[in-house]
Amino acid sequence: MKHKITLLLTLMTAGFMFLTGCVSEKAARLPPVNSTQSEQHYIGKFVWFDLLTEDSKAAQQFYRELFGWRFAADKNTPDYIVIYSGDKPIGGIVPHENKDPNIQESMWLVSLSVEDVNGAVSAVKARKGEVLDDPVDIKGRGRMAVVRDAEGAELVLIRAAGGDPPDAGVKAGEWLWVDLFSKDMQKAQDFYGAVAGYTPQSVPTADEDFIILLRRGSRAYAGVVKLKLDDVEPNWLPYVKVDDLEDTISRAEKLGGILLLRTDNVAIIADPSGGVFGIQMMGGTRS
């Protein structure tokens, strides 16, 4: 999977020969994660979401019809497609070539706001994680590194230029929550406590242990869920807020998506190219 993750920063610096952590004299550029340029950072918050997909056009059609998202190629990096919910930029689409036509390799890659990318990378290494792309400065976007945690879940560490998106109310069609599906809950707590300063609080449910990761007092930014499926690797899963769970599931299936799991107010869906995401109505544990 490393070739796909490395492709993210390769495409982000398209035309500038970034392959080994070195950027040429022409600086790479991407749009900021925060259009308001507030200079305010919310350490521990997931602030950006990239879809790495083998079929960018099909993905755009699926998510446009499902959530009403709109898409625009970035003028500085035409291969990078910015995702908008209304007028708010919320993520990007990175096309990649599937090297194995029998395997769907699309995935959502989450970006975690950290105080210091270099320091967080050092914590990743100290906690037996892996650095896939060393820290690099991307004009407009900020300082970034792509890492794999101690169980193999990938994510981006970022110190965003101009600050993070406002830590305010979430509208339908925007990202609401992020869960880490983990096979070793204690390892996950230790790893992200060191990397992001999270403090864990257990929240038991009827059939699984759920842990809220706290940052900045009582503000919950993400959760850890016990992964009980042997054939699924640990991963970060982002959720989109919806007003009607049943209707969204029905439309997703008609558009070629596959329902993987559902509870009273949460469902997990694979898009037609295999990218997995969640949807959630307000009112449950993670609201």
Salt bridges, closest charged atoms under 4 A:
ASP87 OD1 - ARG70 NH2 3.70
GLU105 OE1 - HIS3 NE2 3.61
GLU115 OE2 - ARG159 NH1 3.54
GLU130 OE1 - ARG148 NH1 2.97
ASP137 OD2 - ARG143 NH1 2.99
GLU154 OE2 - ARG148 NH2 3.04
ASP167 OD1 - LYS45 NZ 3.59
ASP167 OD1 - ARG219 NH2 2.94
GLU174 OE1 - LYS88 NZ 3.35
ASP179 OD2 - ARG286 NH1 2.07
GLU246 OE2 - ARG262 NH1 2.23
ASP247 OD2 - ARG251 NE 2.88
